[in-house]
Amino acid sequence: MKFKVNKSKEAIADGGSMNFIGKSGIYDVVIDFASLAVSSGGAESVNFNIDYNGKKQTVWGPYVQSKQGKEIAIGANLINKLAIIAGEDDQLTTSEESFPVGKDQEEKEFTIIDQFSDLPVKMRVQEEYSFYKGQINQKMVIKAFFREDGASAEEIVNDSEIGVALLKEQKYADHITYAPSSKGANDAPTPEEVAEWAANGYGKGNSSSSTTAKTVAPKKAMFGKK
């Protein structure tokens, strides 16, 4: 899937003390690298290996393409805005690159988006809780990106006042989603159930990774197709 940066008005509209991001909020992070992942069914997503206050972790990002090869608007729009924040004016490119990841720091190859490596940003994430196989599952959903100085993609393109959109996002920074397990289901966990789950051990969090690159392949057009 090729990805062309879109600066139209519609495309760019803006809608803790811990070293590990596990709560809703807006965080200053460095994107060590962003990688493309393909599900068993063939859908494509973009995941982010980040550094927050010296702590490495992975934040699972949005799906950008369905298993039928169709663009998924919500995810693609988020990546488009991040491309503008990264200063890209044309087309994102990808490379094959390997990194030591996980507890054992085992080398693994990723298809990374070149423009998003070593990129400082502000990132808003929101806790989402749902049931999976009878157990409460926590997911950190990326809701928005801003440039390091607080500028949104819309403010960058329009050369307008910086920080207005970020200030609006602050109103929703502590929001939490309690989601059903599937469309139409009525089985979202309650805040009380989540609080009890957290008190009894919580989850394991996201895996950490390093950003020491070992190999780099020639660049190609996003999403990994010429």
C-alpha positions in Angstrom: 0.0 0.0 0.0 1.4 3.4 -1.0 0.9 6.3 1.4 0.8 9.8 0.0 0.9 12.7 2.5 -2.4 14.6 2.4 -2.6 18.2 3.7 -6.2 18.8 2.9 -8.4 20.5 5.5 -10.4 17.3 6.1 -7.3 15.1 6.5 -5.6 17.3 9.1 -8.6 18.4 11.2 -7.9 18.1 14.9 -10.5 16.2 16.4 3.0 10.7 34.9 5.7 10.7 37.1 6.2 7.0 36.1 8.7 5.9 33.5 6.2 3.5 31.9 3.1 4.7 30.1 0.1 2.8 31.5 -2.4 5.5 32.1 -4.4 7.9 29.9 -2.5 11.1 29.3 -0.4 13.2 27.1 3.3 12.3 27.2 6.6 13.6 25.8 8.2 10.6 24.1 10.8 9.8 21.5 9.6 7.4 18.8 12.7 5.1 18.5 11.1 3.4 15.5 7.7 2.7 14.0 7.1 -0.6 12.4 4.6 -2.2 10.1 2.9 -5.4 11.3 0.6 -7.8 9.4 -2.1 -9.8 11.3 -2.7 -13.5 10.6 -5.7 -12.3 8.5 -3.6 -9.9 6.5 -4.5 -6.5 8.0 -1.7 -4.0 8.4 -1.0 -1.9 11.5 1.7 0.5 12.7 3.3 -0.1 16.1 5.6 2.3 18.0 8.7 1.5 20.0 9.2 4.6 22.2 11.4 6.0 24.8 9.7 7.7 27.8 12.0 9.1 30.4 14.6 6.5 29.5 12.2 3.6 29.6 11.7 1.6 26.4 8.3 0.2 25.6 6.1 -0.7 22.7 2.7 1.0 22.1 0.5 -1.0 19.7 -0.7 1.4 17.1 -3.7 1.6 14.7 -4.7 -0.6 11.8 -4.2 1.3 8.5 -5.2 -1.3 6.0 -7.9 -4.1 6.1 -7.3 -7.7 5.2 -9.1 -6.8 1.9 -6.4 -4.2 1.2 -8.7 -1.2 1.9 -7.4 1.8 3.8 -8.8 2.2 7.4 -9.5 5.9 7.7 -8.9 6.4 11.4 -5.5 4.8 11.5 -4.4 6.2 8.1 -5.4 9.7 9.2 -3.3 9.4 12.4 -0.3 8.3 10.4 -0.8 11.1 7.9 -0.8 13.7 10.7 2.3 12.2 12.2 4.0 12.4 8.8 3.3 16.1 8.7 4.6 16.5 12.2 7.7 14.7 11.1 8.2 17.2 8.3 7.4 14.9 5.4 5.9 16.6 2.4 5.6 13.8 -0.1 5.6 10.0 0.6 6.6 7.9 3.5 9.2 5.2 2.8 10.1 2.0 4.6 13.2 0.0 5.2 14.0 -3.4 6.7 15.9 -3.0 9.9 16.8 -5.3 12.8 16.7 -4.4 16.5 17.3 -6.3 19.8 13.9 -6.6 21.5 12.2 -8.1 24.5 13.5 -9.3 27.8 16.2 -11.3 26.2 17.2 -8.6 23.7 16.9 -11.0 20.8 17.5 -9.6 17.3 14.3 -9.2 15.2 13.8 -7.7 11.8 11.2 -5.0 11.3 9.8 -3.1 8.4 10.1 0.5 9.7 8.8 3.8 8.5 12.0 5.8 7.9 10.6 9.2 8.7 9.5 8.2 12.2 12.8 7.1 13.7 14.3 9.0 16.6 11.3 11.4 16.4 10.4 13.5 19.6 6.7 14.1 19.8 3.9 14.6 22.3 1.6 11.5 22.2 -1.9 11.3 23.7 -2.9 7.8 24.7 -6.1 6.5 26.3 -6.7 3.4 28.4 -9.2 1.0 26.9 -10.5 -2.0 28.9 -12.4 -5.0 27.5 -12.9 -8.7 28.1 -10.8 -11.2 26.2 -11.4 -14.9 26.8 -13.1 -14.1 30.1 -10.3 -11.9 31.3 -10.0 -8.1 31.5 -7.6 -6.8 28.9 -6.0 -3.3 28.9 -5.0 -1.6 25.7 -3.3 1.8 25.3 -4.9 3.5 22.3 -3.1 6.3 20.5 -5.5 9.2 20.1 -3.2 12.0 18.8 0.3 13.1 18.1 1.7 16.6 18.3 5.1 18.1 17.4 7.6 18.5 20.3 6.6 22.1 20.7 2.9 21.2 20.8 1.9 22.0 17.2 -0.7 19.8 15.6 -0.6 18.8 11.9 -3.3 21.3 11.1 -1.4 24.1 12.8 1.8 23.2 11.0 0.1 23.2 7.6 -1.9 26.4 8.2 1.0 28.1 10.0 -1.5 29.0 12.7 -1.2 29.5 16.5 0.7 26.6 18.1 -0.9 24.7 21.0 -4.6 25.4 20.5 -5.4 21.9 19.5 -3.2 20.5 22.3 -5.1 22.6 24.9 -8.4 21.1 23.7 -6.9 17.6 23.9 -6.0 18.3 27.6 -9.7 18.2 28.4 -9.9 14.5 27.4 -6.4 13.5 28.6 -7.7 11.4 31.5 -10.6 9.7 29.8 -10.9 5.9 29.9 -12.8 3.6 27.5 -14.7 0.5 28.7 -15.4 -1.4 25.5 -17.5 -4.4 24.6 -15.7 -7.5 23.4 -17.4 -7.2 19.9 -19.7 -5.0 18.0 -23.2 -5.1 19.5 -22.1 -6.9 22.6 -23.1 -5.7 26.0 -20.2 -7.0 28.1 -17.9 -4.1 28.6 -16.1 -4.3 32.0 -17.2 -1.8 34.6 -14.9 0.7 36.3 -15.3 -1.2 39.5 -14.3 -4.5 37.9 -11.2 -2.8 36.4 -10.3 -1.3 39.7 -10.5 -4.8 41.4 -8.5 -6.3 38.6 -5.8 -3.7 39.0 -5.7 -4.2 42.8 -5.2 -7.9 42.3 -2.1 -7.6 40.1 -3.0 -5.6 37.1 -1.5 -6.6 33.7 2.0 -7.2 32.5 2.2 -4.0 30.4 3.9 -3.6 27.1 7.2 -5.2 26.1 10.3 -3.1 25.9 12.8 -2.9 23.1 16.1 -1.3 22.2 16.8 1.1 19.3 20.2 -0.1 18.3 20.0 -0.8 14.6 22.1 -3.6 13.2 21.1 -3.8 9.5 19.4 -1.5 7.0 18.0 -2.4 3.7 17.3 0.0 0.8 14.3 2.3 1.1 11.0 1.7 -0.6 7.7 3.3 -0.8 5.2 2.9 2.0 3.7 0.5 3.0 6.5 -1.7 1.9 5.4 -1.8 -1.8 7.1 -0.2 -4.7 
